[in-house]
């Protein structure tokens, strides 16, 4: 009987992990990446704008 209980513990843990995984993943179907991608596009535009001129900080070694 003790062996059955030891086999039951990982089985219950696997079922609990599966239930938790399905619960944790439920909101990803509803979410989109739109706001995050918009923020990344603004970041890229700002980085390109700030790097448009010559860079005076870079010097070459003689």
C-alpha positions as a Python dict, from the first residue, in 0.01 Angstrom:
ca = {
    (1, 'X'): (0, 0, 0),
    (2, 'X'): (287, 236, 74),
    (3, 'X'): (421, 189, -281),
    (4, 'X'): (89, 296, -427),
    (5, 'X'): (93, 614, -224),
    (6, 'X'): (448, 690, -345),
    (7, 'X'): (329, 643, -704),
    (8, 'X'): (20, 853, -640),
    (9, 'X'): (221, 1159, -522),
    (10, 'X'): (394, 1225, -859),
    (11, 'X'): (70, 1153, -1044),
    (12, 'X'): (-120, 1410, -838),
    (13, 'X'): (167, 1656, -883),
    (14, 'X'): (159, 1607, -1262),
    (15, 'X'): (-218, 1662, -1273),
    (16, 'X'): (-183, 1973, -1056),
    (17, 'X'): (95, 2105, -1281),
    (18, 'X'): (-120, 2048, -1588),
    (19, 'X'): (-414, 2230, -1433),
    (20, 'X'): (-194, 2519, -1324),
    (21, 'X'): (-35, 2541, -1670),
    (22, 'X'): (-371, 2558, -1842),
    (23, 'X'): (-490, 2821, -1592),
    (24, 'X'): (-174, 3030, -1631),
    (25, 'X'): (-197, 3017, -2011),
    (26, 'X'): (-561, 3125, -2029),
    (27, 'X'): (-487, 3497, -2051),
    (28, 'X'): (-236, 3472, -2336),
    (29, 'X'): (-512, 3401, -2587),
    (30, 'X'): (-684, 3723, -2490),
    (31, 'X'): (-374, 3941, -2493),
    (32, 'X'): (-215, 4074, -2806),
    (33, 'X'): (133, 4210, -2861),
    (34, 'X'): (0, 4535, -3008),
    (35, 'X'): (89, 4777, -2726),
    (36, 'X'): (429, 4618, -2672),
    (37, 'X'): (514, 4631, -3042),
    (38, 'X'): (399, 4994, -3059),
    (39, 'X'): (631, 5081, -2772),
    (40, 'X'): (919, 4901, -2941),
    (41, 'X'): (854, 5091, -3266),
    (42, 'X'): (866, 5422, -3074),
    (43, 'X'): (1190, 5313, -2908),
    (44, 'X'): (1350, 5225, -3242),
    (45, 'X'): (1238, 5557, -3394),
    (46, 'X'): (1387, 5748, -3102),
    (47, 'X'): (1715, 5558, -3127),
    (48, 'X'): (1741, 5622, -3501),
    (49, 'X'): (1667, 5991, -3450),
    (50, 'X'): (1933, 6033, -3182),
    (51, 'X'): (2196, 5865, -3399),
    (52, 'X'): (2131, 6057, -3722),
    (53, 'X'): (2432, 6293, -3709),
    (54, 'X'): (2807, 6235, -3695),
    (55, 'X'): (2931, 6095, -3369),
    (56, 'X'): (3190, 6330, -3214),
    (57, 'X'): (3263, 6099, -2922),
    (58, 'X'): (3428, 5829, -3133),
    (59, 'X'): (3796, 5892, -3194),
    (60, 'X'): (4042, 5678, -3380),
    (61, 'X'): (4379, 5584, -3237),
    (62, 'X'): (4680, 5740, -3414),
}
